[in-house]
Amino acid sequence: MEILEKIAHCVEFGKINKKSPYPPNMRNEDGADEYVKEALDSGIEPNDVLKEGLMIGMNKIGVKFRANTVFVPQVLMSAKSMSVGMAHLRPHFISGAVQRKGKFIIGTIKGDLHDIGKNLVAMMLEGNGYEVIDLGVDVGADKFLEAQKQHPGSLIGMSALLTTTMTNMAEVIVELKKVDPTQKVFVGGAPLSQEFCDKINADYYAPDPQGVIEYANSLLQLAS
Amino acid sequence: MIEVAEILDVKNITEEIKLKVSDLDISVADLKEYLSPTGEEIPQYFIDISNEEISKLNNFYVSAGYTILPATTEVDLLKISEEYFNVGKEIIDQLRKAEYVAVYAVTVGNELENELLKYDFQTQMSEAYIVDIIGNVIVEKTALYIQNKVAVSEKKKSLKTTNSLSPGNCGWDIIEQFKLFNLLPDNFLGITLNNSGMMYPSKSLSGMIGIGKKARFLHSDCKTCSSKNCVYRKK
């Protein structure tokens, strides 16, 4: 197996480093930590380590999560493997040798404090090469507008877990699109549906994190 | 036959209870439905974090309380103390034979809530996720304690109870949380509601348990809920 494939494999199966006992069938083997370091030391471009290694693994776990063949703990182990690998790439982000795909502003809508779903989406976006600007919970139009102003060209996502708070999304979307009619807005959360997404003029309803990533990637492809 | 109204003393029966988390006997097994809904192997790492966090949280206290009030149904609405509840078809069907309801709330309180929020998801995602689940299990098991307490107490009076039914579930809009709290004493257990009907502390739970001679307990679970993509759904 090539080293980039090994990195992808470690991320997909949540093998953080040699010390980590998980998954049991990879016990005592190197993990993402060791392989990313080895790849960079051997002269592989940091951008390739990210795109051909780490992101491939994260994409695979996202697909499995959507298919309900893995659950949150496995995704978190993958994310942890991803983050230890990303730590080696940090200097290359700063130097500009590795470029992020784009920026994604995310927040839980005003009145709502639920953030586990939003955090999972943020984590998987980061793992797929996006810079995430996380506005936290209970986020109103003013904060979304301020972030939109500070990070022009960003994609924006908002989540809600309550039927009473999801209606607040409509007002925020109106305001965001007033500033930039081309602004793409993603919505998600347990009580939402495609029908609701259409009603409030959001651009994409994501029932799972992988859907957010795939739609964001498709927008990037269109733009290029 | 003795009438229900004679059996129950409906005046001044609000009861408040404080429980130590350790009394709820929480174990990793209680978390499994969240961590591994289909029985997939849970990484040992998560089991270790779970055991460690449960052990720390066992020293905290939770609060719970309830009051019993007469209830009737009018077509598809539930009427309690002049307040009408639109609880949805599934719940109204369960409450049609109830003559009283135990209106309850449980909360982890501010001190335990702060403890549950101590981890930053971005840097300690596994720990943050686990304590969030433990928080859910704590309120669920406290609500179950109340449910059992009400059931045992009413059984002595030859009355039966329904399962626990909460705003935000099974088509009962969460906005009706305001009406539910109107039935409880002011500042009950220190729980407050925001404009959306969300409770603070956030790890709190409210609901009703139907009581009556012909009330029936029906198991309800995630399978009957319409929120198919809920992150908390037990698949």
Interface residues (C-beta under 8 A of the other chain):
Chain A: G14 S20 P21 Y22 P23 P24 N68 V70 F71 V72 P73 Q74 L76 M77 A79 K80 G111 D112 L113 H114 D115 I116 G117 N119 L120 A122 M123 D134 L161 L162 T163 T164 T165 G188 A190 P191 P207 D208
Chain B: Y34 L35 S36 P37 T38 E40 E41 I42 P43 Q44 Y45 F46 F121 Q122 M125 S126 A128 Y129 D132 G168 D173 I174 I175 N194 N195 S196 G197 M198 S202 S227 K228 N229 C230 V231 Y232 R233 K235
